[in-house]
Amino acid sequence: MKIGFSILLLALCAAVAGRAQTNDARLTPAERVAWTHLNQRAAAAQPSHVLWFNDGRGLVGWLLGETNGMVRWAAPFGADGRWLMDFERAELSHAEALRLKPSPINYCDVSFQLEFPELRLIRAPPYTLLTDDSPQAAERYLGVLQVLQTNFVARFGALTEGLGLPDHVQVLIFTAEDAYRAYQRRMLGRRPNVMGFYRPAQQRLAVFDQRYTAGMDEILARLAWQSEKQQVRAATDAAANHVRLVLLGEACGMLRHAEASNHRVLRHEGAHQLFHASGILAEGATPGWLAEGLALWCESRQPGALNYGYSALVKTAQEEGRLIPLAELLGHRERSDRGFYGGEREAELAYAEAWSVVRLLLRPALQEKFFAYLKHLRRLEATADIRRTPPVALLCRFLGLTPAELDARWKQSIARLPFDPE
């Protein structure tokens, strides 16, 4: 089987990155300085010892110093932070040196860091993360992406034709809204403001941490002022403490909601990234309904789980006779300055319908045939066939269904929502 052009490009990029790891003869002076700095940071980020306690417990970290009675220790905290602590020597057995190798720094990491020198780089292959967020937040967001990757490989790994993911999948997480918006305008031009996006040409996703929006700052400041005012007016200390706890709970709830939104954006845009970086989807050859439907399918904590928001949208549209016809949805041509159905009244419904179609196609009865369709879309020799065949007819050819039969199955699956397990 011939490998598509996009996959060859990915392989070439991976090969270039691999050569750059071992040969820095062609680096500019600035790149060499950055290379050295990043390698030193990567080495320093690797724990150097295991501290063993008398009861058999072990604690990984760094031995910072010791006296006759105390041992100073640093333990990993978040993605790249440290937690300092002291232990009495009497409770310790010994410290054992580790020989851990740091994640290798490739040329893509160097150029990425030089593009954003104010952000710090964290390597967690295949991801390279640049952020100004806290170590704890960075660890949580990397965890979301790594779980997504594990689920992705389990479900779609057979489609990568052995190539897998390149070792330079890039992630940007901003806490400064102005910096994020400036980067978004530079990358997307006039497209509407979004909290995250993916650029296939760079294999890079960018996300704004919604806990740091100006609106969130205003809400938290208002809650703090309200809390202070009500505490002063409280009749007793117990009443004042109750006020403080109630408003603190509201503030924490707002922040948790913002972080949950961050996770959804990461899973959605991270799915776009994985499908393109692995070569399953090819930029310019993937219809909008397919790219967005797959990303929406991966958006839940458990990919493919029922999304009640999208379910309600398509179910209500069906009951009211407002469904976008399947042929129209699959044949919609994306405008580069707006995105899939961007700027149109039915955009929200179109996304929900794309989710429902992909959910149907990933059922056991259709998944193998759907995967054959995905492989066909990325073949160079299939370009003419894709161009001359109506999109719904092309999909139906691989499914072994007529357009009417596919439409009937799709509408039946919508009618069963929300009582419709995958």
N, C-alpha and C positions, 0 to 999 in steps of 0.2 A: 504494500500500500504506500502510495506517495505521501510524503509529509507536506502539509500546506506551507505556503510562503511565510505566514506569521510565525509558525513553529520554527522554521529555519532561522528567522531573525532572532527569536528568543535563544536558540541554541548558540548562535554567533555571539550574542551579548554575553551569555554565560561563559563562553570560551574566552572572550576578551577580559572579562572580570577575573577569571581564573589565572590568566597569564599575568595580569596586573598584580596579583597577590604575591607573586614570586620574583617579579622583575620591575624595579622602580627606576630603571635607567632613563626612561623617557619622561619622568615626572618633572614638572616645573619646580622652582624653589619653593613656591607657596604650597604646592601639592605635597612636596616632600616633608615640609614642616608639619602639615596637617596629618599626613600619613604617620609620622613618628608620634605625634601627640595622641592620635586615636589608638594606635597600638599600645602605647604606654597606659592609656586609660583602660583599655580592654584588659590588659594584664593586671592592672591594679584592682579591677572589678572582680577578679577571680579570688575566692576565699583561699587563704594560704594554709590554714590549719584546721584540725578538728580538736576541740577541747573536750577531753573525756572526764566525766565526773565519777566519783567513787561508787555511785549506784548504777553505773553502766550507761548512763545517758551521754550522748555526744552532741556538741554544738559547733556547727561550721561557722567559720569567720576568720578574723585576723587577730593575731597576738600583738598587742600594742606596747606592752611593758609589764614588768613584774617587780615586786619587792619581796621581802622575806615573808610577809603575811598576805599579800594581795596580788591578783592578776588582773590587768586591764585588758578588756576584750571589746572587739567590735563585731557585731553580727549583721548580716544582710538585712536591709530594711527597704521594702519596695523594690522597684526595678534596678535602681543603682544607688540607693542610699545606705547608710550605716547607722546602727544603734549601739551607742557606747554603754558599757556596763563594767562593774567591778565584781570579782568573785574572791571569796576567802580561799586561800591556798589549801586549808584543811579539808574543804569539800571536793577538791580536785584530785584526779589521778595523774594525768599527763596530757601534754599537747602533742598531737601527731601532725607532721608536715604533709601537705597535699601536693600533688603534681598535676594540677588541672591546666589544660590548654585553653587560652581565651578564644572566643569566636574570631575567626580570621577577618581582617579588614580588607575589603577589596576596593578597586578604584572607584566604583560607583559610590561607595560610602564616603570616600575622600571628596569627590566632587559634590556630593549631597551636602556634606558638612560645610564646604566652602561657600555654597549657595546660601546657607542660613547659619552664619557663624555665631549668631546670638543664641541659637538653640543647642541643646546637648544631644549627642548621639548615643543610642542604646542599641546594641546588636543582640537580636534574638532570632537566629536564622529560622526561616528564610526572610524574616522581617528586619529592616533597619528603620528604627524610629527616631525622629527628631522632634523634640518637644521642649517647652519651658514649664511643663506641668510638674507637679510634685512626684517624687519617686513612687509613692503609694498609688497615685492615680495612673502613672505610666504602667505600673505592674498590672493594675486591673484592666486597663485597655489592651495591653499586650495579651493578657489572659483571654479576653473576649476574642481577639483575632486568632489566637492559637487553638481555641476550642472550635471556632469556625473552620479553621484549616483542617483540623482532625475530622470533623463531620463532612467537609467537602471532599477530602480524599476518600473517605469511606464510601460516599455515594457516587462521586464522579471520577475517581482516580483512574478507572478503566478507560476513560476517554482521552487521557493525556498521551497515549502511545509511548509510554516509557520515558518521556522527557521530564515530567515532574515540574516543580517550581524552580525558577532561577534563584540564586542566592543573593538577590539584591531587590527584594520587594520592598518598596519605600512607603513610609507612613509619616505624615506630618500632623501633629496635634498642637494647635495654637490655644493659648489662654488670652492673648491680646486680640480683641475683636478688630481693631483697626488694621493690625498686621494681617489677620486672616482675610478681611474684606479686600484689602489691597491685592493680596495674592490671588483671591478668587477673580477679581476684575481682570488681572493680568492673564489668567489662564482661560477664563470663560467669557470674557467680554461682557456683553449685555444680558447674559442669561440672568434669570431671577435669582435673588439671594437664597442660598441654601446653607444648611449647617455642615454639609460635607459633600465632596465630589471626588470622582476618580478620573484620571487622565491616562488612557491606554498607552500613549506614546512614551510616557515616562515610567509606566508601571507604578504610579504614585497615587495614593489617596491622601486627601487633606481633610481634616475635621476641626471644627471649632468646639471647644469645651463649653457647653451651654451653661455651666455653672458660673461662668464669668461674663455673661451678658450684662449690658448696662441696666436692663430691666431687672435682672436678678439682684444686682447691687442696690438698686433703688428699693426693691421689696424688702431686702434684708435690713437696710437702714431704717425703713419705716417700721418694721417689726421691732427692731431694737429700741427705737424711740417710744413706740407704743408700750413696750414692756417696761421701760424705765418709768414712764409716766404713771402707768397703772400700779407699779410696785410702790411708788411714793405715796399714792392715794390709798393703798391697802390698809385695812384696819389692824392686821396682825402680821407678824413675820411669816406665819404659815400661809396666809393668804397671798402675801407678796411672792413667796416661793412658788406657790401654785401658778400664779400669773406667769412667772419666769419660765416654768417648765412647759406650760401650755404653748407659749409663743416660741420657745425653743423648739418644741415638737413641730410646729408649723414651718419654721425655718428649715429644719432638717428634712421635712417632707418635700419642700420645694426643691432642695438640693438633690434629694434622691430621685425625684421625678426628672430633673435635668440630667442626672447621670444615666438614668434608664434610657432617656432619649439619645444620649451619646452612644450608648451600646447599640441601639437600633440602627443609628446612622453608620456605626462601624461595621456592623454585620452586613448591612445593605451595600455600602460602598466597598467593603472588604470582599463581598461576593463578586461584584463586578471585577475587582482586581484579580481574584483567584481564577475566574473563568478566562480572563484575557491573558494573564501572565502564564498560565499553564497551557495556553494554545487551544483550549476548547472552543472559545469564541474568537473570531477575528474582527478587528476593528474595520468598519466599512462594509463588512459582509454579513453582519448580524442584524436582523430586523429589530426594531425598537421593542415590540411586544415581547420578544424572546429574551433580550438582555434584561429588561425590567422585570419580567415575570420570574426569571430565575433568581434575580437579586431579591425580589419580594419573598420568594419561597424560602430563601435563606435568612430572612430578616428576624424570624422568631428565635428564641433561645434554642429550641429544638427545631432544626430546619424541617419545613413541611408541616409544622403544627398549624392547627386551625387558627386563623387570624379573624377575630370576631368583627373587627372594623371593616376589613375587605369583604368578609362574608355578608355583612349587613348591607353594604353598598350594592353588591351584585344581586343579592336576593330581592332587595326593594326595587331595583331597576327592572328585574324580571317581572315582578308582580305588577308593576306600573307600565309595562310594555316599553321601557326606555333603554333596553340593552343595545349597546353598539353592535351591529351585526358582525359575526365572526369574520367574514370576508373583508369587511371594512377595517376591523381591528388589526388583522394580520397583514393587510395590504397598506397600512398607514405608512407614509414616507416621513421620516423624521427630518425636521428642519434643524440644521446645525446650530443655529443661534437660539433655539428654544428647547430642544430636547424632545422626548417622546410626548406627543400631544400637548406640548408646552403652549400656554396662552389660550387654549381652547376650553370652552365651558365644560366639556366632558372629560377633562384630563384626569380628575380623581377617579371617575368611573372606569376610564380606560386602563389605569394602573391596576385597579381591583380586578377587572376582567382578565388582564394579562396574568395576574396571580392565579386566578381560577383555572385558566387554560393550562398553565404549566403544572399546576397541582393535579389536573386530570392526566396529563401526559406522563407524569412521573409515577402513576399507579402501576403496580406490577404487570397488569395486562398490556400496557402500552409502552413501558419504559424502554425495553430493548429496541423497539422500532423507532422510538423517539431518539434514542442515542444514535441510531444509524442515520437519521435525519441530521443530527448535529454534526456528525462526521462529514456528511455530504456538503454542508454549507461552507466548510473551510478548505475544500479541495480546489486547487487552481483549475483543474480540468472541468469543474462543475460550474464555472462562472457563467458560461453561455446558457446552460440549463436553468440556472437560478434566475437569470435576467429575463428569459422568455416565458417562464412558467408562472402563472398566478400563485401568490404565496400560499393560499389555502389549498390549492390543488397540489402544490409541491409537498406540503406537509402530509396531505391525505394519501399521496402515492406511497410514502414510506409507512404510514399507519395501516395501509390496506383497507381504508375506508373511503366512502364517497363523502364529499363536503356535507351533504344532507345528514349522513350517518354521524359524522363528527359533531355537527351542530346539535343533533338530537342528544348525543351522549353528554355534551357540554351542558346543555340546558337541564338534563336530568340530574347532573352532579350539582348544579346550582340549586335546583328544587329541593335537594336533600339537605342543603345547608340549614342550620349549623350542625345537624346530626349526621355528619358525613366523615367518619374517620378515614385517614389516608389509606 
